Amino acid sequence: MEIRDICSDDLNLICQHRELMFREAGRDETALAAMSPNFRNWLEPRIADGSYFGFLATDNDDVVAGIGLMEVDWPPHPSHPYQAKRGYVLNVYVVPAYRRRGIADLLMKMADAEFKKHGLTFAILHSTNSGRPLYEKIGWSSTTEMAKPLV
């Protein structure tokens, strides 16, 4: 198993991982069909300018897992009172045949280290139900965030 940084050539793969992740979480196919091309258009310039970064795990040149990272502008908050930014973890995906081998745990540790390199002291993520036990095990906790579609 090798870990490498994502690059522009990984655009299609990251889009595929995101769609698979949401599909496995039970999201509506109509919503996924609407999201996918828009996500691709959003992601492409961010990979190119480095504002979306992360890692891919490979096994014999086959990508078996990935994680996306961003530094987001956020007002100082009780959880990070001295910083106007936070880390954001997204698109954590492990191919089913490679799950329960510690790959997601390794990618999350690499995310922590990468955020520290960026000088970040706080990070957030949104979890699927299947991912929650892993995140809790490595020190993440639930927050009081709520959501409402404004349609």
Buried (B, 14 or more C-beta within 10 A) or exposed (E): EEBEEBEEEBBEBBBBBBBBBBEEEEBEEEEBEEBBEEBBEEBBEEBEEEEBBBBBBBBEEEBBBBBBBBBEEBEEEEEBEEBEBBBBBBBBBBBEEBBEBEBBEBBBEBBBEBBEEEEBBBBBBEBBEEBEEBBEEEEBEEEEEEEEEEE
